[in-house]
Amino acid sequence: MPARGSYRRHSGEFKLQLCTDIRTGKIGRRDASRTHGLSANLLQLWLTQYDRGDLNEEEAAASVVAEYEAKVAALERKVGQLTMELDLLKKSPRLRLVSDGAPSSIVSGPHPARSGKDAK
């Protein structure tokens, strides 16, 4: 008995376009099944979801999930950057943050106000 292949995943856009083409008569069910290698049962399931309007909701839900994943990835990058900066500051006691009205910058060496004649 041959081993089953892995399951394929189809995008919501593909399902929606294929169902729209079938319902408008551009392509028949049998042609769609042969062309894309889909079973008649799967095609019927998609058409039922299309008729109920579930494919549109599925696509909207997928876009919301993708948006949240992008936000999470951006926050993870920021946390990584801040963690690296914190580790750098912990390892180098001579480096300190100086606030001069601009965003924080790292300055090494003696404090600028204590240099020259004022230093005692």
Secondary structure, DSSP 4 states (H G I P E B T S, - for coil): -PPPPPPP---HHHHHHHHHHHHHTSS-HHHHHHHHT--HHHHHHHHHHHHHTHHHHHHHHHHHHHHHHHHHHHHHHHHHHHHHHHHHHHH-TT-EEE-SSSS-EEE-SS-GGGSGGG--
